[in-house]
Amino acid sequence: MQGINLAQIGCGYWGPNLLRNFSAVAGCQVRWVVEQDASRRKFVEKYFPGTATTADVAAVLNDSAVHGIIIATPADSHFTLAEAALRHGKHVFVEKPLATRVSEVDVLETLARERRLVVMAGHTFLFNNAVRYVKTLIERGELGEIRYIYSQRLNLGRIRSDIDALWNFAPHDLSIIQYWLGDPDPIEVQRSGSDFMQAGVDDVVFLNVTYPGKIMANIHVSWLDPQKVRKMVVVGARKMVVYDDMAEDKISIYDKGIDRIAKLGENMDFDAPGRFQFDYRSGDILLPKIDWTEPLRSEAEHFLHCLRTGETPLTGTTHARRVVEILERAQGRRRSAT
């Protein structure tokens, strides 16, 4: 597979970004864009003249020259389209989330394995160099034992009706946290949220995930916040890291912490329960230089690499399944506001 032909289904809000990046990768051509909206088809025809447009999904699935399908449609259509693509012998790249149920992910995984096809979810932040830098810090043990992680993904709009704020925003943070921690199986998932604008569609959600080793993660998502915030904090026993995607310095490493110091007891027992003093450390703040490459370009190149080599994608069904599983567990705990 030297020259790879792709087709993209959907070119609305996020679709043009995918189309631009896949079209720019050497050895790849986006042969088709499937779009129901005539104005969006005209957009593609104007800015991507080498790509044909159609409103007919079946025509693209039946095109034997197409090797893979990019799916950039509303979340509730991801599974149906991905399943159809796999059954037609196409590799699949699906914008996050891969599906809305674990059982659906399992179907896609089985089809891909049986037909030796690649399935990759668009968890773009795993191709962000700042996110990868934090991963290396954790793996090298520079932060010490991880105690907790919290994130904020906030904005004023864009309000959606097909999915709530949790399914819209939290897949990003869950994907990052799972990646940082090595894709562990959470012990407990709890959620609290409310639907202020549309009944049954939560505008703000607080998600708490407990992992083995007493690691806690808190995710706050909202599209009703006055500020645009994209921030994550990792608190370790030795050091702490702030990843702020909106800041010029994406990563800040704080040499701060609190250490327990044994306190001498009456019987020279340093280890007696409760006999501790605490040492508060406040060292330097390091702002490492992070080389910038567009994550979407790296993501597109990775998908095409996997098509050519058969390599399992970083954001394949195993990773995508864990993210969907946590979201599904959280959805099961949703309670209507009273």
Secondary structure as UniProt FT lines:
FT   STRAND          4..9
FT   HELIX           15..24
FT   TURN            26..27
FT   STRAND          28..34
FT   HELIX           38..47
FT   TURN            49..50
FT   STRAND          52..54
FT   HELIX           57..61
FT   TURN            64..65
FT   STRAND          68..71
FT   HELIX           75..77
FT   HELIX           78..87
FT   TURN            88..89
FT   STRAND          91..95
FT   HELIX           102..115
FT   STRAND          119..122
FT   HELIX           124..127
FT   HELIX           129..139
FT   TURN            140..143
FT   STRAND          146..156
FT   HELIX           165..181
FT   STRAND          188..194
FT   TURN            199..200
FT   STRAND          204..211
FT   HELIX           212..214
FT   STRAND          215..222
FT   STRAND          224..236
FT   STRAND          240..244
FT   TURN            245..246
FT   STRAND          251..262
FT   TURN            266..267
FT   TURN            270..271
FT   TURN            273..274
FT   STRAND          276..286
FT   HELIX           295..309
FT   TURN            314..315
FT   HELIX           317..331
FT   TURN            332..333
//
